[in-house]
Amino acid sequence: MKGYVVAVEFEIAPGKMPVFLPLMLENAATSRREAGCRRFDVCRPHARRDGVFLYEIYDDEAAFQAHLQTAHFKAFATQTGDMIVGPKITICDWLD
């Protein structure tokens, strides 16, 4: 295994994207500086303008679990909790 991959699809509540997106981008930028975080991309699907797709790669599950305990992630989760209609999270092993 080359890495621990986390893919997240968010559906953002109507009208909340202008507030959500800057918080998401700040969280991603801070996450990229964490030990064990190799990649953290934020994308907006063309077909779902109220959607956000994250693609994250960590060294291993322990690095991802450490990410979930950071102050910046906890602040992001608190600030955006009511903006997210439904997250879909997929965990994968990066093989090649």
Secondary structure as UniProt FT lines:
FT   STRAND          3..12
FT   TURN            14..15
FT   HELIX           17..31
FT   TURN            32..33
FT   TURN            35..36
FT   STRAND          37..43
FT   TURN            46..47
FT   TURN            49..50
FT   STRAND          51..58
FT   HELIX           61..68
FT   HELIX           71..80
FT   TURN            81..83
FT   STRAND          88..94
//
